[in-house]
Amino acid sequence: MARNRRNQASIQERTANKRQQEDAILASGTFDDVGEIPADFVVPSEPTSSRKKRSQSWDDEEQDYELKPRSLNNPEEGMVEGLPIKINGKVSRNLVKRQRKNEPKEEEMSDEEDEEEIERAKAAAKAAAEAKKAEEEKEEGPMTEEKILELQEEIADMVEKIMENPEENTNALTRLVKMTQSKNPNTCKFSMLALVPVFNSIIPGYRIRPLSDAEKKEKVTKEVARLRIFEQNLVGNYRTYIETLKNLSKVANNENPIKVALGVNAMQAANGIISNASHFNFRSDVFAILVRRICKPNLSVDPIAVTIIKTIESLFTGDDEGAISVEIVRILSKVLKVRNYMIDESALNILLSLDVLQDYDPNTKEENTEVQMKIKKKDRVHLSKKQRKVRKEMKEIDEEMRKAEMVVSAEEREKNQAETLKLILALYLNILKIGTPKLVGAVLEGLSKFGNMVNFDMLGDFLEVMKEIIIEADLTELDPAEVRKVLLCIVSAFSLVSNNRHMKISVDLSTFVNALYAILFNVTLDADIELSYKSLRLADPLNDELVKPSVNVSTKAELLLKALDYTFFRTPSGTRERAEAFTKRLYVCMTHTPEKTTVALLKFIDKLMTKYPEIRGMYSTEDRIQNGSYHITSDIISRANPSAATLWENSLLSKHYCPTVVKGVGSLANRSKESEKQ
């Protein structure tokens, strides 16, 4: 028993010594000296009080270690959750570093923290670069139907947000504008066309001007500041959008089909946005895009050209102030000069739709007829110095309000009209001097409308050019297109001269009168004398190409009657000899002309007979002294000897199938018989 007790005491003593050794090692904080403890290693025992102190210090250190705060290396610390990024079909998180304003800088920062921040920034930049690269690779690759639907839904969501609250969703507008510059044609097309209704709805009804330095420095309310920021963002995005349309529209017809299709889409967008944005910023750039597109030699291959022409014509028709018309005509003149007037006739005929020149008369200047009567001193209302100052301030306020409302005065409108007319006439004169065959007819059509507005300085130039056109034309053999050109030339020349009659000038118009007399047979033998391009008719099966000018509604019968009216009633070109010659030739022509044209010519002869009673003697051969014979084949009036002619065609026309023609012929014959009795 005693031996067992000694063994237990030794075991307890060795265990206690081992625990003390381990406690000493933990207190030192290192485990380098740890090894196997020999069995016979004996440490002298210590008192019990020291053992209790050591165990108590161990408990305190353990408690301090537990209460010490832990520092975790959290990569998301100081980061903000951004919009997710879609990479290779998988949506990944996008962490953006938080930007804190007025954050106090730490005075002391360890090198390890600096290195961590640099590594984080590098990692974020690398992730953004990889996302951008993946997006570009996605755009360059082929798009499936599912991806196209996702793209359309994304664009539709952005458009809906912008429509609901444009001031709060300027980021969506900026992103949608940037998508128009994408390399992917589908992204470019959908975003470009989607922006048309967006801009049409959010563009204000006024032009946004840049802020001055004083306005930028002044203090404004939150609403005004928010509105200014929105307007500046709107103008910037709109300018970027217009530049994109301009770049995409500059494509030839023989380019890559994808680029050609994008060019057509860009023109559709520009054409759709100008109707509501004709008052907004950068409208001259949009006008230039549209005008350059239609100024091409062949517009039949362009699917959007007809729509653009109709849009410009509608702008001309609805322009009451004249500012839009001046800009478009100025751009058109520059583009035509650069392209050496090699364009289609339809592009030039848009000038005939100008509505601002309908009530303009350059030869009459409005004078101020209001005479201000001087008020006598005794009748004046006495005003104090303060009242006069208030009245002066009110006048200044009224003037500022008038300018702010952008009210166009009569003087500004007249200035726009004068500038527009000057540009048009200079353009017409240059085309006639160059002699572009395709555009001569369109120019003469325009001169027949605006010819009464030509001033005296340009009158001689126009008449000389038109005389050259008639002299160069072979009046004996003319096709229907050349006949119309000569008729337009004659009508335009008479219109120019009739406008300047008040200046008491004498102009020799015998060249135009002789030309009209020479082409009478060609005009009346034309089967389409009463038809224009708007008339319904069957297409020629032997001719696949059907030429239809955009604005050319006057028929040849109308031009003929207008030329005859100018010759004998609006200008001093009519004489007795010419009246007799034209009457005889018109009777010959009426045996071939259609019903309506014949009735119109009979009415003209009735009116002519009233002015020149000598014509009545041509209906009978009784009591007439004739020298020589009438030469019907001569195209020169002085050599035809019309006084020896007899109107025997009157008997043929009395058997006409139309009762109206028969009645008119009988009325003229009865008038001639009544004059013989008298």
TORGULO-803586 format. One record per atom (N, C-alpha, C): x, y, z. Coordinates in steps of 0.1 Angstrom, whole numbers, plus 5000, padded with zeros to 4 digits. Layout:
XYZ ...
//
This chain:
500849885000 500050005000 500950135000 501950125008 502750245009 503450264995 503850154989 504450164976 503550234966 502250194965 501250254956 501150394959 501050434971 500850574974 502050664969 503250604971 504450684966 504450694951 503950594944 503850604929 502850704925 501750714931 500650814927 501250954930 501950974941 502451104945 503451154934 504251054930 505251094920 504651124907 503551054903 502851084890 502251224891 501551254902 500951384903 502051494903 503151474909 504151574909 504751594894 504951484887 505451504873 504351574865 503151544867 502051614859 502051764861 502151794874 502151934877 503352014871 504551944872 505752004866 505552024851 504951934844 504651934830 503752054826 502752074834 501852184831 502452324833 503352324844 504052454846 504952484834 505652384828 506552404817 505752454805 504552394803 503752434791 503252584793 502852614805 502452754808 503552854805 504752814809 505952904806 506152924791 505952814784 506152834769 505052924763 503752914767 502752994762 502953144766 503453164778 503653304782 504753374774 505753294770 506853354761 506353384747 505253314742 504753344729 505453274718 506353174720 507053104710 507052954713 507052874702 507052734704 508352674698 509452754697 510652704691 511352594700 511252614713 512052534722 511252404727 510052394720 509252274724 509852144718 509852044726 510351914722 509851814731 510351694730 509951584738 510551604752 509651584762 510151594776 510651464780 511851454785 512251324790 511451284803 511451154804 510651094815 511251134829 512551144829 513251174842 513451324845 512851404836 512951554837 512151594850 512851654859 512151694872 512451834874 511451914877 511552054881 511152064895 511952144903 511652154917 510352224919 509652174928 508252224931 508352364936 507252434933 507052574938 505952584948 505952694955 504852704965 503452714958 502452684966 501052684960 500652824957 501052924964 500553064961 501053114947 502253084944 502753124931 502053054920 501652924922 500852854912 499552914909 498852964920 497553034918 497753164910 498753234913 498953364906 499153344891 499953234888 500253204873 498953164866 498153084872 496853044866 495953164864 495953264873 495053374872 495553474861 496853484859 497353564848 497053504835 497053374834 496653304821 495253334818 494353334828 492953364825 492753514820 493453604826 493353744822 493753764807 494953704804 495453714790 494453654780 493853544784 492853484775 491653564773 491253634783 490053724783 490353844774 491553904776 491954014767 492053974752 492553854750 492553814736 491153794730 490253754738 488853734733 488153864730 488453964738 487854094737 488554184726 489654144721 490354224711 489554224698 489254344691 488454344679 489254274667 488554204659 489154134648 489154234636 490154224627 490154304614 490054204603 488954204596 488654114585 489054184572 489654114563 490054164550 488854144540 487854244541 486654234533 486854314519 486854244508 487054304495 485954404491 484754394497 483654474493 483554604502 484654624511 484554744519 484854864511 484054974512 484255094505 483755084490 483054974487 482554964473 481054974473 480555014461 479055034459 478654944448 477454884449 476854794439 476454874427 477054844416 476654914403 475754824395 475554874382 474654794373 475354664369 474654554369 475354424365 475854424351 476854354349 477454334336 477254194331 476854184318 476654064312 477854024304 478553914308 479753874301 479553724297 479753704284 479553564279 478253494283 477253574283 475953514286 475653504301 476553544310 476353534324 476453674330 475553694340 475453824346 476353824359 477253914359 478153924371 477954054378 478454064391 478254184398 479354284394 478954414396 479854524392 479954614404 481154604410 481354684422 482154814418 481654924423 482355054419 482755124432 483955184432 484455244444 483555364448 483255374461 482355484466 483155614466 482455714461 483055844461 482455924472 483255964482 482756034493 483256174493 482256274495 482656414494 482956454508 483956544509 484356614522 484756504532 485356394528 485756294537 487156334542 487356334555 488656374560 489756274557 490856314553 491956224549 492556174562 492956054561 493655994572 495156044573 495556084584 496856144586 497956034584 497655914589 498555814589 498055694582 498655644572 498255524565 499455434562 499355314565 500455224564 500755184550 501955134547 502255094533 501454984528 501054894538 500254784533 498854824528 498254924535 496954974530 497055044517 498155114514 498355174501 498455074490 499254974493 499354864483 497954794480 497254774491 495854714489 494954804480 494954934483 494155024475 494655024460 495855024458 496355024444 495954894437 496054784444 495754654439 494254644435 493454704444 491954704442 491654794429 492254904428 492054994416 492454924403 493654854404 494054784392 493054664388 492554604399 491654494396 490354544390 489854664395 488554714390 488754764376 489954824373 490154864359 490354754349 490954644354 491154524346 489754464343 488854454354 487554404352 486754484342 486854614343 486054704333 486554684319 487954674318 488454654304 488054514298 488054414307 487554284302 486054284298 485254364306 483854374303 483654444290 484354554288 484254624275 484754544264 485854464266 486254384255 485254274252 484654214262 483654114260 482454164253 482054294256 480954354250 481254384235 482454424232 482854444218 482854314210 483354214216 483354084210 481954034208 481054064217 479654034215 479054104204 479354234203 478754314192 479254274178 480554234178 481054194165 480554064160 480253974170 479753844167 478353844161 477853734156 476553734150 475553734162 474353794159 473353804169 472253704166 471853634175 470753534173 469353614175 468353544172 466953604174 466753634188 467153554197 466953574212 467653704216 468953724212 469653834215 469053964210 468553954198 467854074192 466654114200 465854014204 464754044213 465154104226 466154054232 466654114244 467154254242 467754284231 468254414228 467054514226 466054464219 464854544217 464154574230 464054474238 463454504251 464154604260 465554594259 466354684267 466154824262 466154844248 465954974243 464555024246 463554944246 462154984249 462055024263 462754964272 462755004287 463355144288 464455164282 465155294283 464255404277 463655374265 462755474259 461555504268 461055404275 459855424284 460355514296 461455484301 461955564313 462155714308 462755734297 462955874292 461655944290 460655874284 459355934281 458655974294 458755894305 458055914317 458656034324 459956044326 460656154333 461956174327 462056264317 463356284310 464356354318 463956444328 464956514336 465656424345 465056314350 465656224359 466356104352 466156094339 466755974332 467656024321 468456124323 469456174313 470456064310 470855984320 471855874318 471355774308 470055744308 469455654298 469555714284 469255844284 469355914271 470755914265 471755934274 473155934270 473555794265 473155694272 473455564269 472855524255 471555564253 470955534241 471555604229 472055724231 472755794220 474055724217 474755684228 476055614225 475855474218 474755414220 474455294213 474355314198 473955434193 473955464179 475255454172 476355464180 477755454175 478255314176 477455214179 477955084180 478355024167 479254924168 479754854156 478654754151 477854714160 476854614157 475754684149 475354644137 474354714129 472954714135 472654604142 471354594148 471254694160 472254694168 472254794179 472154934174 472954964164 472955104158 471555134152 470955044145 469655064138 468555084148 468454994158 467255004167 467355124176 468555154181 468655274189 468455404181 468955404169 468855524161 467355554158 466655454154 465155474151 464355504164 464755444175 464055464187 464155604193 465255674189 465455804194 464655914187 464055874176 463255974168 461956014177 461155914181 460055954190 460456014203 461655974208 462156024221 462356174220 463156214209 463456354208 462256434204 461356374196 460156454192 459256484204 459356404215 458556424227 459156514237 460556504238 461156584249 461756714244 461856734231 462456864226 461456974230 461857084236 460957194240 460557274227 459557364229 459157444218 459957564216 461157574221 461957684219 463457644217 464257734212 465657704210 466457734222 467257634226 468057644238 469357714235 469657824242 470857894239 471857874250 473157884248 474157864258 474157964269 474457934281 474358024292 475658114292 475358244295 476458334296 477258324309 478358384310 479158374322 478458434334 477758544332 476958604343 475858504348 475258444339 474158354342 474658224350 475858184346 476458074353 476858104367 477158224370 477658264383 476458294393 475358334387 474258384396 473558264403 472958284414 472358184422 470958164417 470558044415 469158014411 468557904420 467257884418 466657784426 466957644421 466557544429 466857404425 466157364412 464957414410 464157374398 464857434386 465257554387 465957624375 467257554373 468057524383 469357454381 469157314375 468057244379 467757114374 467357124359 466557224356 466157244342 467357284333 468257364338 469457404330 470357274327 470557194337 471357074335 470656984325 469356964326 468656884316 468856944302 468657074301 468757134287 470157114281 471157134290 472557114285 472856974280 472356874288 472456734285 471756704272 470556764271 469656734259 470356794246 470956914247 471656974235 472856884232 473656844242 474856764239 474456634232 473556564238 473156434232 472556454218 471756554216 471156584203 472156614193 473156684197 474256714187 475056594183 475356504193 475956384190 475156294181 473856294183 472956214175 472956264161 472856394159 472856454145 474256424138 475356434145 476656404139 476656254135 476056164143 476056024139 475156004126 474056074125 473256064113 473956114101 474756224103 475456284092 476556184087 477256124096 478256024092 477755904085 476555854090 475955734084 475355764071 474855884069 474155914056 475155934045 476455954047 477455974037 477955834032 477055774024 477455644018 476955634004 477755573996 477455553981 476555433979 475855433968 474955323965 475555193963 476855203959 477655073956 478455023967 478155083979 478955043991 478454903996 478954864008 478454744015 476954754017 476154654015 474754664017 474354704031 475154654041 474754694055 474954844057 476054904051 476155044053 475155124045 474755074033 473655134026 472355134034 472055024040 470855014048 470855104060 472055114066 472155204078 472055354073 472555384061 472355514056 470955554053 470155454048 468755474046 467955494059 468355414069 467755434083 468155574089 469355614086 469755744091 468955854085 468655844072 467855944065 466455944070 465955824073 464555814078 464455884092 465555864100 465555934113 465556084112 466456134103 466556274101 465256334095 464656254086 463456304080 462256304090 462256204099 461256204109 461356304121 462656344123 462856434134 462756584130 462956614117 462956754113 461556824113 460556744112 459256794112 458856864125 459356814137 459056874150 460256954155 461356934149 462557004154 463057114144 462157164136 462657264126 462957404133 462557414146 462857534153 463957524163 464457394165 465457364175 466857384171 467757364180 469157374177 469657284166 470657324159 471357244148 470357204137 469357294134 468457254123 469157274110 470157364109 470857374096 471657244093 472157174103 472857044100 471856944095 470656944100 469656844095 469156884081 469057014078 468657054065 469757014055 471057024059 472056994050 472056844047 471756754057 471756614055 470656574045 469456644046 468356614037 468656664023 469156784022 469356844009 470456764001 471556724008 472656654001 472156513996 471156464003 470656333999 469956333986 469156443984 468356453972 469056513960 470256573963 470956633952 471856533945 471256443938 471956333931 471356323917 472156283907 471656273893 470556173891 470556063899 469455963897 468855933911 467655983912 466955963925 465955843924 465855773913 464955663912 465455543920 466855533922 467355423929 467355443944 467055563949 467055593963 465655573968 465455483978 464055463983 463555573992 464355653997 463955754007 463855894000 464255913988 464356043981 462956103980 461956033976 460556093974 460056143988 460256063998 459756104012 460456234016 461756244014 462556364018 462056484010 461756473997 461256583989 459856633994 459056533998 457756574003 457856644017 458856604025 459056674038 459556814036 460456834026 460956974024 459857054018 459057004010 457957084004 456957124015 456657034025 455857064036 456457174045 457757174046 458457284054 458257414046 458357414033 458157534025 456757584027 455857494026 454457534026 454057594040 454557534051 454157584064 455057694070 455957744062 456857844067 456257984064 455758054075 455158184073 456258294076 457258264084 458258364087 459258384076 459658274070 460658274059 462058234063 462258214076 463658184081 464058044077 463157954077 463357814073 463657804058 462857884050 463057884036 464357934032 464758044038 466058104035 467258004038 467157934049 468257844052 468357724042 467157664038 467157554029 467557594015 467057714011 467457763997 468957793997 469557844008 470957874008 471757754007 471357654015 472057524015 471957454001 470757463995 470557403982 471457473971 471657603972 472457673962 473957633964 474357613976 475757573978 476057433973 475157343976 475257203972 475257193957 474357263950 474257263936 475557313929 476057423935 477357473929 478457383931 478557313942 479657213945 479557103935 478357053932 478156933924 477856973909 478257103906 478157143892 476757123886 475757143894 474357143889 473957013883 474656903886 474356763881 473356693891 472056733891 471056683900 469856643891 468956583898 467656543892 466756663892 465756663882 464856773881 463956783893 463656673899 462756673911 463256753923 464556753924 465256833935 465056983933 465157023921 464957173918 463557213919 462657123916 461257163915 460657183929 461357153940 460857183953 460757333956 461457413948 461357553950 460057613946 459257533938 457957583934 456957573945 457357503956 456457493968 456657603978 457457703975 457757813984 456457893986 455957903998 454757974001 455058114006 456258144011 456558274016 456658384006 456758343993 456858443982 455558473975 454458413981 453158433974 452758583975 452958653986 452458783987 453658893987 454758853980 455858943980 455959013967 456059143968 456259233956 457459313958 458559283951 459859363953 459859503948 458859533939 458859663933 458059773940 457359733950 456559823958 457059823972 457559933977 458059943991 456960013999 456759944010 455760004019 456260124026 455560234025 455960354031 455060384043 455660444053 454960474065 453960594062 452760554060 451760664057 451160734069 451560674081 451060734093 451860864096 451160974096 451861104099 451561134114 452661154121 452461184135 452261334136 451061374141 450761514143 451361564156 451961674154 452561734166 451561794175 451661754188 450661794198 451161934204 450262024204 450662154210 451062134225 451862234229 452262224243 451162234253 450162314250 449062324259 448162204260 448162124249 447362004249 448061884254 449361884257 450061774262 449661744277 449661614280 449461564294 450661584302 450561654313 451661684321 452061554329 453361514328 453861404335 455061444344 455061394355 456161424364 457461354360 458561384366 459761324362 459761174365 459161134376 459060994380 458160924371 457060984366 456060914357 456760894343 457560994339 458260974326 459260864327 459860854338 460860744340 460160604340 459060604346 458260474347 457760434333 457360534325 456860504311 458060464302 459160514304 460360474296 460760334300 460660294313 460960164317 459960064312 458660104311 457660014306 457859984291 458260084283 458560064269 459759974267 460759984276 461859884275 461459744278 460559734288 460059594292 459259544280 458459624274 457659574263 458559524251 459659604249 460559564238 461259434241 461659414254 462259284257 461359174256 460059194260 459059084259 458859044245 458859144236 458659114222 459759034216 460959064220 462158984216 462158844222 461658834235 461658704241 460658614235 459558674230 458458594224 458858554209 459958614204 460458584191 459358614180 458758724182 457758774172 458458834160 458158774149 458858814137 458058934131 458759044130 458059164125 457959164109 457159254104 456959264090 458259294082 459159364089 460459404082 461359274081 461359194092 462159074091 461658974081 460358964080 459758874070 460058914056 459959044054 460259104041 461759084037 462559094047 464059064045 464258924041 463558834048 463758684044 463158664030 462058724026 461558704013 462558764002 463058874005 464058933995 465258843994 465758794005 466958704004 466658573997 465458513999 465058393993 464958413978 464258523974 464058543960 465458573953 466358643959 467658663954 468458533951 468358443961 469058323959 468458233948 467158233947 466458153937 466758203923 466658333921 466958393908 468358373904 469358393913 470758373910 470958223906 470358133913 470457993910 469857963896 468758013893 468157993880 468958043868 469558163871 470358223860 471658143858 472258093868 473458013866 473157883859 472057823862 471657703855 471457723840 470757833837 470457873823 471757903815 472657963822 473958003815 474757873813 474757783822 475457653820 474757573809 473457573809 472757503799 472557353802 472357323815 472157173818 470857133812 470857033803 469556993796 468456953805 468856873816 467756823824 467056923833 467757033835 467257133845 466657263838 466757273825 466257393818 464757403819 464057293818 462657293819 462157323833 462857273843 462457303857 462757453860 463857513854 464157653857 463057743850 462757703838 461657783831 460357773838 460057653843 458857643851 458857733863 460057743870 460157833881 460057973877 460658013866 460558153861 459158193857 458358093852 457058133849 456158163861 456658113873 455958143886 456558263893 457858273893 458558383900 459058493891 458758483878 459258583868 458758723871 457558733876 457058863879 457658933890 458658873897 459358933908 460758973905 461158943892 462558973888 462759123887 463859173893 464059313892 464759353879 464859483877 465359533864 466759493861 467559483871 468959453869 469259313863 468359213867 468559083862 467659053849 466859153845 465959123834 466659103821 467659183818 468459163806 469159033805 469758993816 470458863816 469558743813 468358743819 467458633817 466958633802 466658753797 466158763783 467258713773 468458753775 469558713766 469658553767 469658503778 469858353779 468658283773 467458333774 466258263768 466258283753 466758393748 466858413734 467858313728 468958283735 469858183730 469258043730 468458013740 467757883740 466857863728 466157973724 465157963713 465957963700 466958033699 467758033686 468457903684 468957843694 469657713693 468657603690 467357613693 466457513691 465957513677 465757393671 465257373657 463757373658 463157483655 461657493657 460857413647 461557363636 460757283626 460657143631 461557093638 461556953642 461756943657 460656943665 460756943679 459956823685 460556753695 459756653702 458956713712 457956643719 457056703728 457856773740 458956713745 459656783756 460256913752 460856923740 461357053735 460357153732 459157103727 458057203725 457657263739 457557183749 457257243762 458357333767 459557303765 460657393769 460557533762 460257533749 460157653742 458957733747 457857663750 456657733755 456957793768 457657723777 457957783790 458957903789 459757893779 460758003777 459958133772 459058113764 458258223759 457358283770 456758203778 455858253789 456758323799 457858263802 458758323812 459258463808 459658473795 460058603790 459058713790 457758673786 456658773787 456358803802 456458713810 456258733825 457258833830 458458823826 459558913831 459259053827 458959063814 458759203808 457459263814 456359193815 455159253820 455259303834 456259243842 456459293856 457059433856 457859463846 458559593846 457959693836 456759683834 456059783825 456059923831 455959923844 455860063851 457160133849 458260073845 459560143844 459660203830 458660183822 458660253808 459860213800 460060083799 461160033791 460659963779 461459963768 460959903756 461959783753 461359673752 462159543750 461659483737 462559443729 462159373716 461859233719 460659193718 460159053720 459758983708 460259033696 459858973683 460358833682 461558803688 462058663688 461158563694 460558603705 459658513712 458258503705 457858613699 456558613692 456658523680 457758533672 457958453660 458158303664 458758283676 458958143680 457558083683 456658163690 455358113693 454558083680 454658173671 453958143658 454558023651 455757993652 456357883645 456057753651 455857743664 455557613670 454057583672 453257663667 451757643669 451357503663 451857463651 451457333646 451957223654 453257233659 453757133668 452957113681 452457223686 451757213699 450357153696 449657193686 448357133684 448356993679 449456943673 449456803668 449956713679 450256763691 450656683703 449356613709 449456483710 448256413716 448056443730 449056483738 448956513752 448856663755 448256733746 448156873748 447356913760 446356833764 445556863775 445856773787 446956703787 447256613798 448556653805 448656633817 449856653825 450256523831 451356523839 451856403845 450856343855 449956433860 448956383870 447756323864 447656333851 446456273844 446556123843 445456053845 445455913844 445555873829 446455773827 446655723813 447355593814 447255523803 447855393802 449355413798 450255333805 451655333802 451955283788 452955333782 453355283769 454055143770 453455043764 454154913766 455454903760 455854983750 457154983744 458255063752 457755133762 458655223770 458555183785 459555123790 459455083804 459655203814 460255303810 460555423818 459555523817 458855563828 457855663827 458355793835 458555893828 459156023833 458056103839 458156133852 457156213859 457856323867 457856443862 458456543870 457656573883 458356613893 457656623906 456556743906 456956853900 455956963899 456057023885 454956993878 454957033864 453457013859 452557083865 451157063863 450557133852 451157243847 450557313836 450657233823 449457223817 449457153804 449957243793 450157183781 450657263770 449557363764 448357313766 447257403762 447157533771 447357513784 447357623793 448557723790 449757663787 450857743784 450657823771 450057753761 449757823748 448857943750 447757923758 446858033760 447458143768 448258103778 448958213786 449958293777 450658223768 451558293759 450858383749 449658343744 448858433735 448358553743 447858523755 447358643763 448458743766 449658693769 450858783771 451158863759 451058803747 451458863735 450558983731 449258963732 448259063727 447659143737 447659103750 446859183760 447759233772 448859173775 449659213786 450959293782 451359283770 452559353765 452259423752 452959523749 452759593736 453359523724 453159393724 453759313713 452759293702 451459313705 450459283695 450259393684 450159353672 449859443661 448759383652 448259463643 447159413634 447659293626 448859313620 449459203612 449659073620 450159083632 450358963640 448958903644 447958993647 446658933650 446058853639 446158903627 445658833615 446358703613 447758703614 448558583612 448158483622 448058513635 447758413645 446358363644 445458453640 444058403638 443958293627 444658323616 444558223605 445258093609 446358103616 447057973620 446357903631 445657973640 444957913650 443657833644 443057893634 441957823628 442357693621 443557693615 444157573610 444357473621 444857523632 445157423643 443957373649 442857453650 441657403656 440957283649 441357263637 440857143630 441457013635 442457023644 443156903649 443156903665 442857013671 442957013686 441756943692 441856903705 440756843712 439656943715 438556893720 437356973722 437557093731 438157073743 438357183753 439257283748 440357243742 441357333736 440757423725 439857363717 439257433706 438257543711 437557503721 436657603727 437357723733 438557693740 439357793746 439957893735 440357833724 440957913714 439858003707 438657953705 437558033700 437258153709 437258133722 437058243731 438158343730 439458293728 440558393726 440358473713 439958413703 439758483690 438658583691 437558543699 436458643701 436958763708 437858743718 438458863725 439358933717 440158873708 441058933699 440359013689 439158963684 438459043674 437859173679 437659173693 437159303699 438259403698 439559363701 440659463701 441059493687 441059403677 441459423663 440259393654 439459493651 438259463643 438659423628 439859443624 440259403611 440159253608 440059183619 440059033617 438658993611 437659073613 436359033608 436259023593 437159093586 437159093571 437658963566 438358883574 438958753570 437858643568 436658673573 435658563572 434958573559 435158673550 434558683537 435458743527 435258713515 436158763504 435458873496 434258913501 433659023494 434159163498 434259253489 434759393491 436059393498 437059303494 438359303500 439359323489 440359403491 441459423481 442659353487 443059253479 444159163483 445359183474 446559183480 447759193472 448559063475 448758983465 449458853466 448658743472 449358643478 448658533483 449258503497 448558423505 448958383518 449858263518 451058273524 451958163525 451858093538 451157983538 450857913551 452057843556 453057813548 454257733553 455257823559 455157953557 456158043562 455958063577 457158053585 457058073599 457458213603 457658303594 457958443596 456658523593 456158593602 454858663600 454958763589 456058843588 456158943577 456158883563 456558763562 456658693549 455358613546 454558593556 453358503553 452258583546 452258713547 451158803541 449758753546 449558773559 448258723565 447058803560 447258923555 446059003551 445358943539 446058863532 445458793520 444858663523 444858623536 444258493540 442758503542 442058383541 440658373542 440458253552 439458283562 439158183572 438158083567 438558003557 437657903552 437457783561 438357763571 438257663581 437057673590 436457793589 435257823597 434057733593 434057703579 432957613574 433157473579 434457423580 434757293584 434357273599 434657383607 434357373621 432857383624 432157433615 430657433617 430057303616 430757203611 430357063611 430956973622 431457043632 432156973643 431156893651 431756783658 430856693665 430356763679 431156863684 430856923696 429857033694 428657043701 427757153699 428357283704 429157283714 429757403719 430657473709 431457383702 432357443691 431457493680 430457423676 429557473665 428957613669 428557623681 427857743686 428857863686 430157833690 431157933690 431557983676 431657883667 432057923653 430858003647 429657973649 428558043644 428458183650 428858203663 428758333669 429858423663 431058373660 432058453653 431658493639 431058403632 430658433618 429558543618 428658533628 427558633628 428158773632 429158773641 429758903644 430458963632 431058883624 431758933611 430658993602 429558923601 428458973591 427859103596 427659113609 427159243615 428059353612 429359333612 430259443610 430259483595 429959393586 429859423572 428659503569 427559483576 426359563574 426559703578 427259713589 427559853594 428459933585 
//
